Amino acid sequence: MIAALIRHAEISKDRNVLVLLLLLGSYLGMLVAGVFGMFWAFIAALAGSYFSDIYLHKHEPDLIKFLGKLKWGLSIRVLVRELAVLVALRGIGGVDGEEFVVVFLGFVAVHALRLAYTFLCMFIKRRRALPVRVRNLDLSKLKMPEPPPERAFKGYERKLLYLDTSVIIGGLATDHTGIIGFSVLGVAVAVTLAVVGILMLLPTVNACRKVPSHERTFKILNEQVAKYQPEVVLYFSYAAGARDSAYQVNMWLDTLARLGRRPLIVLREVTTLRFLAYTPLPVVCLPKADDLSLLELPEVRVILYPANAGKNVHMLRIAEAKHVFIGHGDSDKLASSNRVSKVYDEIWTAGEAGEDRYQRLRGTIPSSAVVRVGRPQLHAVETVGPRPREHMTTVMYAPTWEGWTADPFHTSLVLMGVKIVRMLLNQPDPVRVIYKPHPLTGKRSAEATRAHRKIVEMLEADNARRDKLAGANTGKALARGDKKLSELEARMGKLKAWTVVGVYGVWDKDRAALAKPPKENWDALQDEWHQTFWESRGGDRHQVVTGQLPSLYSCYNESDLMISDISSVVSDFVASEKPYAVSNPSDMDPELFKQLNPAASAAYILGPACDELLQCVDAAKMAGTDRLADHRAILKRYLLGDGDSMVRFNDAVNSLFARGITEFPPGDIAEPILANPFTRGRTVMHDETMPIRVIRQLPSSMQQYF
């Protein structure tokens, strides 16, 4: 079990592995110390168990969940700790009679009250759990019960960890002093806290007895959606790793907000909703397929899909709409030319390169189904130009993840990543590195995790060296920058939080802050955040970027050169016309590599030995005048097309919407055609064997046949 836990903790820093070992060792230490009567050793092990549990709950929630899968969850740990206390009371001081009984009954009372407390919390949680989650839609008509007091409800699973603390302290105090009053006091404190917590929940429990029915919930939801009258839907599902895949839908939010028609975002995983970036657009999250079928979308004629996922079939059933695969980035990976895409009415690609990828499938996807719409997200990417004299050459390393297969050459991170970064740090002239790994890095490969951690350690060490040379002013600038970034993030968080107000209510402490919609502009806040971030970090500090901010395109703008793998970030970076390098970890012939991967045709190809890296860095210093500059300009048109991408994307939506409206005018529904061979093609008189009440339940378009 210990080996499995350590492997699971490899994505964490070394100190978290040490805390994990402390957690496991503390429980063994308590039992051993209790059996052999070592009082102070037992106290130390007990303190270690509490410290490690609290630390891991706060910093490593995924590891705590993994402990539960190994049958070492919270309840087991609490019971083992209490067992160790009882063993200690017997083994250390030979406590017997009344003292032992008081502590034992205290544990029994605590567990009984804990059971009641947990039941009430789960009752509230389930009763307040609507089948739908929304943003920017007012469901206040549902009149959901107000949330219970935050102190009594939020994080109630963790509160179970501390409820028996006073009983343990009282029992050990009695053991050390011989005064039974300490045990009684400890039990009284634990019971009182538990009873108070239960009493704080009771008003909410009573209010939760009456919650909106399933039918009423969807009636009000459909009323609000009907007021908005959506015409276009962005549908996203990615059940595996939804937390790390939210970027696939986030990249389209700004484009949809600038669309000429009314878009609605439909999600299937609650985790994706949690990590969805800010958007002023209405969002509906429906985890269950049956509930999705209750969402009424009578005017929607275009549905966009950023990812190929199994749950897409639940939306593809809508016959009145045109279904379009837009993907989450054009690349030369197989995912950008998947045969599964034939289920869609159209496939939208950035440029001619995307169309050519689908033609490789040899007729599986007709050319008429592929439409070039550009990449409207890339308006934020700045093109190459001269830099200030004091600017330090900046190289962005953005490896893709290891993929679902065992292909060792899918990513450069494992075989080449550490070598690339080490060589960049050892350049004759100083180079700044922006390291931005794929969000899914380490999901499948422990080797990728180790390489990632090594790169982070190298960059942090070099930053420390540079900060030391720069003096104390660097630390002060960082501190001022961090303070301002925190303030901006709080304002952004408040703006994002407002988009969900009106559904479940908010905690008392947030009511004043969210009483009125914040008068903030999201784009302005983001621009200020990015400006503050880059200015406070100076022009020579390396950056490790693993979150939503700073954005990918902001990193592009800061960089003079990008090193990456075969992925969509290469195609997007070409929009800047800056030099870029593509890794070739398999050491394939460079010319053949370019033929197989057209997005690399204007790149510097980086083999496993990284011998070409110095040439790449030299190209980065030439501000777009290196030998491949003309090739990149040609490739840009091939990959991304000409003209304003937002106009092209909007025109594609309007054209397909017009086709959908022509085929299914508003109010028209794609009803099934009768399959009876004796009645097809002619009107049939009323069949006396079919009750009238049944006929009246049929759609009006079918009643004519009876």
C-alpha positions in Angstrom: 0.0 0.0 0.0 2.8 2.4 0.8 4.4 1.8 -2.6 1.1 2.6 -4.3 0.7 5.8 -2.3 4.2 7.0 -3.1 3.6 6.3 -6.8 0.4 8.3 -6.7 2.1 11.1 -4.9 4.9 11.5 -7.5 3.2 14.5 -9.0 3.6 16.3 -5.7 6.7 17.8 -4.2 9.0 15.8 -2.0 7.6 17.3 1.2 4.2 15.9 0.4 5.7 12.4 0.1 7.3 12.9 3.5 4.0 14.1 5.0 2.4 10.9 3.5 5.0 8.8 5.2 4.5 10.7 8.4 0.7 9.9 8.2 1.3 6.2 7.8 4.1 6.1 10.4 2.2 8.0 13.0 -0.6 5.4 13.2 1.9 2.6 13.6 3.8 4.7 16.1 0.7 5.3 18.2 -0.1 1.5 18.4 3.5 0.6 19.2 3.9 3.4 21.8 0.6 2.4 23.4 1.5 -1.2 23.7 4.9 -0.5 25.3 3.7 2.2 27.6 5.7 5.1 26.0 3.5 8.1 26.9 5.5 11.0 25.3 6.2 8.9 22.2 2.5 8.3 21.9 1.8 12.0 22.2 4.3 12.7 19.4 2.8 10.1 17.1 -0.7 11.4 17.9 0.3 15.0 17.0 1.9 13.7 13.8 -1.3 12.0 12.8 -3.3 15.2 13.2 -0.7 17.4 11.5 -0.3 15.1 8.4 -4.1 14.6 8.1 -4.8 18.4 8.2 -1.9 19.1 5.8 -3.0 16.5 3.2 -6.6 17.5 3.4 -5.6 21.1 2.6 -2.8 20.6 0.0 -3.4 17.1 -1.4 -7.2 16.3 -1.7 -6.5 13.9 -4.5 -4.2 11.9 -2.3 -6.8 11.8 0.4 -9.3 10.4 -2.1 -6.8 7.8 -3.1 -6.4 6.8 0.5 -10.1 6.1 0.6 -9.8 3.8 -2.5 -7.2 1.9 -0.6 -9.6 1.4 2.3 -7.7 3.8 4.5 -10.3 6.6 4.4 -11.2 9.1 7.1 -13.5 6.8 9.1 -10.9 4.0 9.3 -8.2 6.5 10.3 -10.4 7.9 13.1 -11.3 4.5 14.4 -7.6 3.3 14.4 -6.6 6.5 16.2 -9.3 5.9 18.9 -8.3 2.3 19.2 -4.7 3.4 19.7 -5.8 5.7 22.5 -7.7 2.9 24.2 -4.6 0.7 23.9 -2.5 3.5 25.3 -4.8 4.0 28.3 -4.4 0.3 29.1 -0.7 0.1 28.3 0.7 3.3 29.6 -1.0 3.8 33.0 -3.1 0.7 33.3 -6.2 2.9 33.4 -9.2 0.8 34.5 -12.7 1.2 35.8 -14.4 4.6 35.5 -11.7 6.4 33.5 -11.7 3.8 30.8 -15.4 3.6 30.7 -15.8 7.4 30.4 -13.4 7.5 27.4 -15.0 4.5 25.7 -18.5 5.9 26.1 -17.3 9.2 24.9 -16.1 7.7 21.7 -19.4 5.8 21.3 -21.3 9.1 21.9 -19.1 11.0 19.4 -19.7 8.3 16.7 -23.5 8.3 17.3 -23.6 12.1 17.0 -21.3 12.0 14.0 -23.7 9.6 12.3 -26.6 12.0 12.9 -24.6 15.0 11.8 -23.4 13.3 8.6 -26.9 12.2 7.8 -28.3 15.7 8.1 -25.5 17.2 6.0 -26.0 14.6 3.3 -29.8 15.2 3.4 -29.3 18.9 2.9 -26.7 18.4 0.2 -29.0 16.0 -1.8 -32.1 18.0 -1.3 -30.4 21.2 -2.5 -28.8 19.3 -5.5 -30.8 20.3 -8.5 -30.6 18.1 -11.6 -29.3 21.2 -13.5 -26.5 23.7 -12.8 -26.5 27.0 -14.5 -24.7 30.3 -15.0 -26.1 33.6 -16.1 -29.7 32.2 -15.9 -32.1 33.3 -13.1 -33.6 30.3 -11.5 -34.6 32.3 -8.3 -38.3 31.3 -9.0 -37.4 27.9 -7.7 -37.1 29.4 -4.2 -34.4 27.0 -3.1 -33.8 26.9 0.7 -31.0 29.1 1.9 -27.7 27.3 2.6 -27.0 26.3 6.2 -24.5 28.2 8.3 -21.1 27.8 6.7 -19.4 26.8 9.9 -21.7 23.9 10.4 -21.8 22.6 6.8 -18.8 23.6 4.7 -16.2 20.9 4.8 -18.3 18.7 7.1 -16.3 15.6 6.1 -13.1 17.2 7.6 -14.9 18.3 10.7 -15.4 14.6 11.6 -11.6 14.4 11.9 -11.6 16.7 14.9 -14.7 15.9 16.8 -13.1 13.3 19.1 -10.1 15.5 19.8 -11.3 16.7 23.2 -12.2 13.2 24.3 -8.6 12.0 23.5 -7.0 15.0 25.2 -9.2 14.5 28.3 -8.4 10.8 28.4 -4.7 11.4 28.1 -4.8 14.2 30.7 -6.6 11.8 33.1 -4.0 9.1 32.4 -1.2 11.6 33.2 -2.8 13.2 36.3 -5.2 10.6 37.6 -8.0 13.2 37.7 -11.1 11.7 36.1 -12.7 15.2 35.6 -10.5 15.8 32.6 -12.1 12.8 30.8 -15.6 13.9 31.7 -14.8 17.5 30.5 -13.4 16.2 27.2 -16.5 14.1 26.5 -18.8 17.0 27.5 -17.0 19.3 25.1 -17.2 16.9 22.2 -20.9 16.1 22.8 -21.7 19.8 23.1 -20.0 20.7 19.9 -21.7 17.9 18.0 -25.1 18.9 19.4 -24.6 22.5 18.6 -23.6 21.6 15.0 -26.8 19.5 14.7 -29.0 22.2 16.0 -27.5 24.7 13.6 -28.5 22.4 10.7 -32.0 21.8 11.8 -33.6 25.0 10.3 -32.1 24.2 6.9 -33.2 20.6 7.2 -36.8 21.7 7.9 -36.6 24.1 4.9 -35.3 21.4 2.6 -38.4 19.3 3.2 -40.0 21.4 0.5 -37.8 21.7 -2.6 -38.9 22.2 -6.2 -39.9 19.0 -8.0 -38.1 17.7 -11.0 -40.9 18.9 -13.3 -41.0 22.4 -11.9 -37.3 22.7 -12.1 -37.3 22.0 -15.8 -40.3 24.1 -16.4 -38.6 27.2 -14.9 -35.3 26.3 -16.7 -37.0 26.1 -20.0 -38.9 29.4 -19.4 -35.6 31.1 -18.8 -33.9 29.5 -21.8 -37.0 30.5 -23.9 -36.6 34.1 -22.9 -33.0 34.1 -24.1 -34.0 32.3 -27.3 -30.7 30.5 -28.1 -29.9 29.9 -31.8 -26.5 28.2 -31.4 -25.3 25.6 -28.8 -21.8 24.8 -27.8 -22.0 21.3 -26.4 -19.1 19.9 -24.4 -18.5 16.6 -22.7 -15.3 15.1 -21.6 -16.0 12.6 -18.9 -12.4 11.4 -18.4 -10.3 14.1 -16.7 -12.9 16.9 -17.1 -11.0 19.1 -14.6 -8.0 19.2 -16.9 -9.9 19.3 -20.1 -11.9 22.5 -19.4 -9.4 24.3 -21.6 -11.1 22.7 -24.6 -14.3 24.6 -24.1 -12.7 27.7 -22.5 -10.8 28.5 -25.7 -14.2 29.0 -27.4 -15.9 31.3 -24.9 -14.6 34.6 -26.2 -15.4 33.6 -29.8 -19.0 32.7 -28.8 -19.4 36.0 -27.0 -18.5 37.8 -30.2 -20.8 35.7 -32.3 -23.6 37.4 -34.2 -26.2 34.9 -32.9 -27.4 33.9 -29.4 -25.2 31.1 -28.1 -26.0 28.7 -25.2 -23.3 26.5 -23.6 -24.4 23.0 -22.6 -22.0 21.0 -20.4 -22.3 17.4 -19.1 -19.8 17.3 -16.3 -20.1 19.3 -13.1 -16.3 19.4 -12.8 -16.1 21.2 -16.1 -18.5 23.8 -15.0 -16.4 24.3 -11.9 -13.3 25.1 -14.0 -15.1 26.9 -16.7 -13.6 30.4 -17.3 -15.7 33.5 -17.0 -18.3 34.0 -19.6 -21.3 36.4 -19.9 -23.2 33.7 -21.8 -25.8 31.4 -20.3 -24.5 28.0 -19.3 -26.5 24.9 -18.5 -24.9 21.8 -17.1 -27.0 18.6 -17.2 -25.1 15.5 -16.0 -27.9 13.0 -16.8 -28.9 12.1 -20.4 -32.6 11.9 -19.4 -32.5 15.4 -18.1 -30.7 16.7 -21.3 -33.7 15.4 -23.3 -36.0 17.7 -21.2 -34.1 20.8 -22.3 -36.2 22.6 -24.9 -34.2 24.2 -27.8 -36.9 24.9 -30.4 -34.9 27.7 -32.2 -31.5 26.1 -32.1 -30.3 25.1 -35.6 -26.5 24.9 -35.1 -24.7 22.8 -32.5 -21.0 23.0 -32.1 -18.8 20.2 -30.6 -15.2 21.0 -29.4 -14.4 17.4 -28.6 -15.3 13.9 -29.8 -16.9 12.2 -26.7 -19.2 9.3 -26.2 -21.9 11.6 -24.6 -22.1 13.6 -27.8 -24.7 11.1 -29.0 -27.2 12.5 -26.5 -27.2 15.8 -28.4 -26.8 14.4 -31.9 -30.3 13.0 -31.6 -31.7 16.5 -32.3 -32.7 16.2 -36.0 -33.7 19.9 -36.4 -30.2 21.2 -35.9 -27.0 21.0 -37.9 -24.1 19.4 -36.0 -20.6 20.7 -36.4 -17.3 19.5 -35.1 -15.1 22.5 -34.4 -12.4 20.7 -32.3 -10.1 22.3 -29.8 -7.2 23.2 -32.0 -5.9 22.1 -35.4 -2.9 19.9 -35.4 -1.3 17.0 -37.3 -2.3 14.5 -34.6 -4.8 11.8 -35.6 -7.4 13.4 -33.3 -7.6 16.3 -35.8 -8.7 13.9 -38.6 -10.8 11.3 -36.8 -13.1 9.0 -38.7 -15.6 9.5 -35.9 -16.2 13.0 -37.3 -18.3 11.6 -40.1 -21.3 11.6 -37.7 -21.4 15.4 -37.9 -23.1 17.4 -40.7 -20.0 19.6 -41.1 -16.4 19.8 -39.9 -14.9 23.2 -39.5 -11.1 23.6 -39.8 -8.9 26.6 -39.6 -7.5 26.4 -43.1 -6.6 24.3 -46.1 -4.3 22.1 -44.0 -7.3 20.9 -42.0 -9.2 19.9 -45.1 -6.2 18.0 -46.4 -6.0 16.0 -43.2 -9.5 14.7 -43.7 -8.8 13.9 -47.3 -6.2 11.5 -46.1 -9.0 9.4 -44.8 -9.7 8.4 -48.4 -13.3 9.4 -48.9 -14.6 8.8 -45.4 -15.3 12.5 -45.0 -16.6 14.2 -48.2 -14.8 17.5 -49.0 -18.2 19.2 -49.1 -18.5 18.6 -45.3 -15.3 20.4 -44.5 -15.5 24.2 -44.1 -12.5 26.5 -43.5 -13.3 29.1 -40.8 -9.9 30.2 -39.5 -9.0 30.4 -35.9 -10.9 33.3 -34.4 -9.2 32.9 -31.0 -5.9 34.1 -32.5 -6.8 37.8 -32.6 -5.0 38.1 -29.3 -1.7 36.8 -30.8 0.8 39.6 -31.7 2.9 39.2 -34.8 6.7 39.3 -34.8 8.4 42.6 -34.5 11.5 44.3 -33.0 12.1 44.1 -29.3 13.5 46.7 -26.9 17.3 46.5 -26.5 17.1 45.4 -22.9 14.7 42.5 -23.8 16.1 39.1 -22.9 15.6 36.4 -25.5 12.6 34.3 -24.3 12.0 30.7 -25.3 8.7 29.0 -24.6 8.8 25.2 -24.1 5.3 23.8 -24.5 5.4 20.0 -24.8 2.2 18.1 -25.3 1.1 15.3 -23.0 2.0 11.6 -23.3 -1.3 10.6 -25.0 -3.5 7.6 -24.4 -1.2 5.1 -26.2 2.2 3.8 -25.3 3.9 5.7 -28.1 7.2 7.0 -26.5 7.5 9.7 -29.2 4.1 11.4 -28.6 5.8 13.9 -26.3 9.3 15.3 -26.1 9.0 15.8 -22.4 10.1 12.3 -21.4 13.0 11.8 -23.8 14.2 15.4 -24.5 12.5 17.8 -22.1 15.1 17.9 -19.3 17.9 18.1 -21.9 16.2 21.0 -23.8 15.8 23.1 -20.6 19.3 22.3 -19.4 20.8 23.4 -22.7 18.7 26.6 -22.7 19.9 27.4 -19.2 23.5 26.9 -20.3 23.4 29.2 -23.3 26.4 31.6 -23.6 23.9 34.5 -23.6 21.2 34.3 -20.9 17.8 33.1 -22.0 14.5 33.3 -20.2 12.4 30.1 -20.3 8.6 30.0 -20.2 7.6 26.4 -19.5 4.0 25.6 -20.2 3.2 21.8 -20.1 0.0 20.4 -21.4 -2.8 20.3 -18.8 -3.0 16.5 -19.0 0.8 16.0 -18.4 1.4 13.1 -16.1 -2.1 11.7 -16.3 -0.8 8.4 -17.7 3.0 8.4 -17.5 5.0 8.5 -14.3 8.1 9.3 -16.4 6.4 12.4 -17.7 5.7 13.4 -14.2 9.3 13.0 -13.1 10.6 14.9 -16.1 8.1 17.7 -15.4 9.2 17.9 -11.7 12.9 18.0 -12.8 12.3 20.9 -15.2 10.4 22.9 -12.5 13.2 22.3 -10.0 15.9 23.4 -12.6 14.0 26.6 -13.4 13.3 27.4 -9.7 17.0 26.9 -8.9 18.1 29.2 -11.7 15.5 31.8 -10.7 17.0 31.7 -7.1 20.5 32.2 -8.6 19.3 35.2 -10.7 17.4 36.8 -7.9 20.4 36.6 -5.6 22.5 38.4 -8.3 19.8 41.0 -8.8 19.5 41.9 -5.1 16.7 42.6 -2.7 14.7 44.8 -5.1 13.6 41.7 -7.1 11.9 40.2 -4.1 10.2 43.4 -3.3 8.9 43.8 -6.8 7.6 40.2 -6.7 5.9 40.8 -3.4 4.2 44.0 -4.7 3.2 42.2 -7.8 1.8 39.2 -6.0 -0.3 41.5 -3.8 -1.8 43.3 -6.7 -2.4 40.0 -8.6 -4.3 38.7 -5.5 -6.5 41.8 -5.5 -7.2 41.4 -9.2 -8.0 37.7 -8.8 -10.4 38.5 -6.0 -12.2 41.0 -8.2 -12.3 38.5 -11.0 -13.5 35.8 -8.7 -16.3 38.1 -7.5 -17.3 38.8 -11.1 -17.3 35.1 -11.9 -19.2 34.2 -8.7 -22.0 36.6 -9.6 -22.8 34.5 -12.7 -24.2 31.7 -10.4 -26.1 33.9 -8.0 -29.8 33.3 -8.0 -29.8 29.5 -7.9 -28.6 28.2 -4.6 -28.1 31.4 -2.6 -24.7 32.2 -1.0 -23.1 32.1 2.4 -23.8 34.9 4.7 -20.3 36.3 4.5 -20.7 36.7 0.7 -24.1 38.3 0.7 -22.9 41.9 1.0 -20.2 41.3 -1.7 -22.7 39.8 -4.2 -25.7 42.0 -3.3 -25.2 43.9 -6.6 -23.6 42.8 -9.8 -19.9 44.0 -9.8 -19.3 46.9 -12.1 -16.2 45.3 -13.6 -15.1 44.5 -17.1 -13.6 41.0 -17.4 -11.4 41.8 -20.4 -10.0 44.9 -18.7 -9.3 42.9 -15.5 -7.5 40.2 -17.5 -5.4 42.8 -19.4 -4.4 44.4 -16.1 -3.6 41.1 -14.6 -1.3 40.1 -17.4 0.4 43.5 -17.5 1.0 43.3 -13.7 2.2 39.7 -13.9 4.8 40.2 -16.6 6.0 43.5 -15.2 6.4 42.2 -11.7 8.3 39.1 -12.8 10.9 41.2 -14.6 12.3 40.4 -18.0 14.7 37.7 -16.9 12.9 35.3 -14.5 11.8 31.9 -15.8 8.1 31.1 -15.6 6.3 27.8 -15.0 2.7 28.2 -16.3 0.3 25.4 -15.3 -3.0 27.3 -14.6 -5.4 29.3 -16.7 -3.4 32.5 -16.2 -1.3 33.7 -17.7 -3.0 32.7 -20.9 -1.4 30.7 -23.7 -1.5 33.6 -26.1 0.0 35.9 -23.6 2.9 33.5 -23.3 3.2 33.5 -27.1 3.4 37.3 -27.0 6.2 37.2 -24.4 8.2 34.6 -26.4 10.7 35.0 -29.3 10.8 31.3 -30.0 8.6 28.3 -29.2 9.7 24.7 -28.8 6.9 22.2 -28.9 5.7 18.8 -30.2 3.1 17.9 -32.9 0.1 19.6 -31.4 -2.3 22.5 -31.9 -0.1 25.0 -30.1 2.3 24.8 -33.1 -0.4 25.8 -35.6 -1.6 28.6 -33.3 2.0 29.9 -32.7 2.5 30.1 -36.5 0.0 33.1 -36.4 2.8 35.1 -34.8 5.2 34.4 -37.6 7.9 33.9 -35.0 10.5 31.1 -35.4 9.5 27.8 -33.8 11.0 24.4 -33.3 9.2 21.0 -33.4 10.7 18.1 -31.5 11.5 14.9 -33.4 12.2 12.4 -30.6 12.0 9.4 -32.9 14.9 10.9 -35.0 13.0 10.5 -38.2 14.5 11.9 -41.3 13.7 15.7 -41.1 12.3 16.0 -44.6 10.1 12.9 -44.1 9.0 14.3 -40.7 7.9 17.6 -42.4 6.0 15.7 -45.1 4.1 13.7 -42.5 3.5 16.8 -40.3 2.8 19.8 -42.5 2.6 22.1 -39.5 6.3 21.5 -39.0 7.2 22.4 -42.6 8.5 25.8 -41.6 10.0 24.8 -38.3 13.4 24.1 -37.1 13.4 20.3 -36.5 14.9 19.3 -33.1 16.3 15.8 -32.9 16.9 13.7 -29.8 20.4 15.1 -29.3 19.1 18.7 -29.5 22.1 19.7 -31.7 20.0 22.2 -33.5 19.0 24.1 -30.4 21.8 26.8 -30.7 20.6 27.5 -34.2 17.0 27.9 -32.9 18.1 30.4 -30.2 20.0 32.4 -32.8 16.9 32.6 -35.0 14.9 33.9 -32.0 17.3 36.9 -31.7 16.6 37.9 -35.3 13.1 39.3 -34.8 11.5 37.4 -37.7 14.3 37.8 -40.3 15.8 34.3 -40.0 16.0 32.0 -43.0 12.6 30.4 -42.5 10.6 33.6 -42.2 9.2 33.5 -45.7 8.3 29.8 -45.2 6.3 30.7 -42.0 4.3 33.4 -43.9 3.3 30.8 -46.5 2.5 28.2 -43.9 0.4 30.6 -41.9 -2.0 31.0 -44.9 -2.0 27.3 -45.4 -2.8 26.4 -41.8 -5.0 29.3 -40.8 -6.3 30.8 -44.1 -6.7 34.4 -45.1 -9.0 37.2 -43.9 -10.6 37.9 -40.6 -11.3 34.6 -38.9 -14.1 36.0 -36.7 -15.9 37.1 -39.8 -15.4 33.8 -41.5 -16.6 31.9 -38.4 -19.6 34.1 -38.0 -20.5 33.7 -41.7 -20.2 29.9 -41.4 -22.6 29.9 -38.4 -25.1 32.2 -40.3 -25.0 30.0 -43.4 -25.6 26.8 -41.6 -28.3 28.4 -39.4 -30.1 29.6 -42.6 -30.0 26.0 -44.0 -31.4 24.7 -40.7 -34.2 27.2 -40.7 -35.1 26.4 -44.3 -35.3 22.7 -43.6 -37.1 23.1 -40.3 -38.9 26.4 -39.9 -39.6 27.6 -36.3 -42.2 25.4 -34.7 -41.5 22.5 -37.1 -40.3 19.2 -35.5 -38.7 16.3 -37.2 -41.4 13.7 -36.5 -40.9 10.0 -37.4 -42.7 8.7 -40.6 -45.2 5.8 -40.2 -43.5 2.6 -41.1 -46.7 0.5 -41.8 -46.2 -0.7 -45.5 -50.0 -0.8 -46.0 -50.6 2.8 -45.0 -47.5 4.5 -46.3 -48.2 7.1 -48.9 -52.0 7.5 -48.4 -54.3 8.8 -45.8 -56.0 6.2 -43.7 -59.4 6.5 -42.2 -59.8 6.4 -38.4 -59.1 2.9 -37.0 -61.9 2.0 -34.6 -59.5 -0.3 -32.8 -57.3 2.6 -31.6 -58.9 4.6 -28.8 -59.5 8.3 -29.5 -57.6 9.3 -26.3 -54.5 7.6 -27.7 -54.8 9.3 -31.1 -55.0 12.7 -29.4 -51.7 12.1 -27.6 -49.9 11.7 -31.0 -48.3 14.7 -32.6 -50.6 16.7 -34.9 -48.6 15.8 -37.9 -49.4 12.1 -37.3 -53.1 12.3 -36.3 -54.1 12.6 -40.0 -53.3 8.9 -40.5 -56.0 7.8 -38.1 
